[in-house]
Amino acid sequence: MTGAEFAQEMDATLWQILSVRDAALSRIGPSVERADMPALLRGALRNEMEASEIAAQWMPGTEDLEAKIAFARQAGDEARHFELIARRLLDLGGETGEATLHAGGHSRLFRYFEGLDSTVERVAAAQFTREAIGYKANELFIAFCEACGDKTTAAMYREKIQPDEMHHHLWGKQLLSRLAGGEAEQAAARKAILTTLEIAEELRSLAAGRLLVEALPGC
């Protein structure tokens, strides 16, 4: 299998797995009354910060020039998303909770990313997979915001955050098609993709249970 064929196959598999989350759309209505938008946005801040941090952490040691630039672009984009969400949170009368942003340390997903050594694994896990997860999560969160009557937050995500998320994912797919040309690279990438999906789903379920809302924002 060529790298391009592998990337295409994993992309189809990834979106098929994520489509299961669309079932949450039918349950948005009852959760609106339980909505704590500031708490949801504070969770989003943590996601954005971790996404920016890990990309910045990887950039200096990445030899592949395109991947290095992709990580740099992502670090900047996620930091910009953080600022957008923080301003919206303040507009809603909430606090960013910067002092407790990393209370309890980084998430399990961040720690998993820190342990990835190869560029192909990092691209597969973070750019290709996590950004697709974030895009799907944000689709549901936008629908949730609209159901809550918060059209401003919905528009911010739809117009300013989602285009970047899809750009990161597609760039990750492009990189994957080039970097995952051999069997060993494809095996490593596949493992990184599936592990990222598993950990992200565990974290999403825990957060949904704590906040009583399924349509949580991504990164």
N, C-alpha and C positions, 0 to 999 in steps of 0.2 A: 504494500500500500504506500503510495506517495504521501509526502507531507500534506499536500493540498487535499488529497482524498481523506486523510485522517482528520484534518481540521474540519472538513465539511461533515464527516460522519459524527464527530463529537459535538459539533454545533447543533445538528439535528437532534441528537440525543439529549443535549442540555436543555433545549427549549421544550422538548417533549416532557421532560421531567418537571420543568418549571411551570408548565401549563396546568398542572394539578392545582396550583395555588389559585387559579381563577375561580375555584369553587367558593373561595372566601367572599367573592362579590355578593353572593346571595345572602350572606350573613352580616353585611355591613350595617344595614338598617338598625338592628337591635343594639349594635355596639356604639352607635352615635351618642346615645344617652350617657354612656359610660366614658365618653371621650375626655381625655386630659391632654389637650393639644400641647401645652408646654412640656409635659413629661415625654410625649412622643418626640418632640423636636430636640429635647436634650439628649435622647437616645440617638437621634440622627447626628447630632454634633459629635458624639463619641465615634460613631461609625466613620464619619468624614475625616476626623482627626487621625484615626488609626490607618485609614486608607492612604492618607497623605504621608504619614510617618513611614510606613513600610516601603512605599515607592521611593521616598527620599533616601531611606537606609540602603536600598539596593543599588541606587544609581552609581555611586562612586566605584564599586567593584565590578560593574557590568562591562565586559569587553565589547560585546556586540553593540555597535554604534546605534543602530535603529532602536534596539531594546533600551539602551541607555536614555535616548531621547524620549521614548515612550514613557519610561518611568518618571523622567523629569516633568513631562507634560502632565502626567497623572497627579504627581505630587502637587503641582500648582493648581490644577483644576479642583482637586478635593479640598485644598485650602480655601479656594474661592467659594466653594459650596458651603464650607464651614462658616465663612463670614456672612453669606446670604442668609443662612438659617439662623445664625446668632442674631442678626438684625431683626428678622421676622419674629423671633422669640421675644426680643425686647419690645417690639411693637405690640405684642399680645399681652404685655405686662408681666412676662415671665423673666426668670433669671437664667443666665447661661450655665450657672453652676460650674464655672471654670475650676474652682478649688477642688471639686470632686469629680472632675472629668475623667480621671483615671483612678478613681477610688477602687481599691481592690486589684489594681494592676491592669495590664492589658487583657483583652479577651483571649479565649482559647484559640480563636481563629488567627489572631495576630501572632500568638506564640507559635502556632503551626507554620505560618508563613516565615517566621524568623528562622525556622529550622530547615527551610528549603535551600539547597546549595546551588543548583544549576539554573541557568537562565530559562531553559525550556520549562522547568517545573514552576518557576515563579510566574512566567507569562501565563501558563496554563491555569494556575490556581487563582492568581489575583486579577490580571487583566481580562482574561478570557471568561473565567467562571464567576468570580465574585462580582464583576461589573454587570454580567447578565442577571445574576441574582438581584443585584441592586436595582436594575432597570425594571424587572418584573415586580419587585416589592414596591417600587415607586409608582408603578401603574395602579396598583391596588390602593396605595396611600392617596393618590390623586383622587380616585373615586370616593374614598372615605372623606377627604377634605370637602369635596363638593357636596356630599351627603350631609356634612356638618354645616354647610353654608359658608365655609371658609374658602372662598374663591381666590383670595389673594395667595394663600399658601399653595393651593392647587396650581395656579398659574406660574408661580415661582418654580415649582418642580417641573411642570410640563415644558416651560419655555427656556429655563436657564440651567436646569440640572440634568434632565433626561437626555438632551442632545449630547452632552459630554459622556454620560454613562454608555450610550450606544457607541459613540466614537471609540472609547477605550476598549469596549468588547470587540468591535470590528478590527481595531488595530491589533488586539491580542490574537484574533483569529488569523490575521495576515502573518503575524510573527510566528505563530504556531505552525502554519503551513510550511514555513521555511526552516524552522528550528527542529521540528519533529519529523525529520526525513528518514530516520533509521528505526529499527525495531526497539532498541533500548530507549531511545528518546521518546518514542510513542508510548511505551510501557510506563515510563516515568511520568509523562504528561497525563496519561489516563488515570493513574493513581492519584495524582495531584488534583485533578478535576473532581473525581468521585469523593475524595476525602474532604475537599472544600465544600462540596454539596452537603455531605453528611454533617460536618461541624456547623455549618451555617444554619441548617435546618434545626439542629438541637438548640442552638442559641435563639433562633426565632421562636421556637415553641416555648422556651423558658420565658422570654420577654413577653410573648402574647399572654401567657398565663398570669404574669405579674401585672400587666397593664390592662388586661381584659379586652384587648383589641387585637384582631388578627392582622389588619392591614397596616403593618408597621413600615416606616420609611426605611429605604436601603441606604446605600452610600454613593 
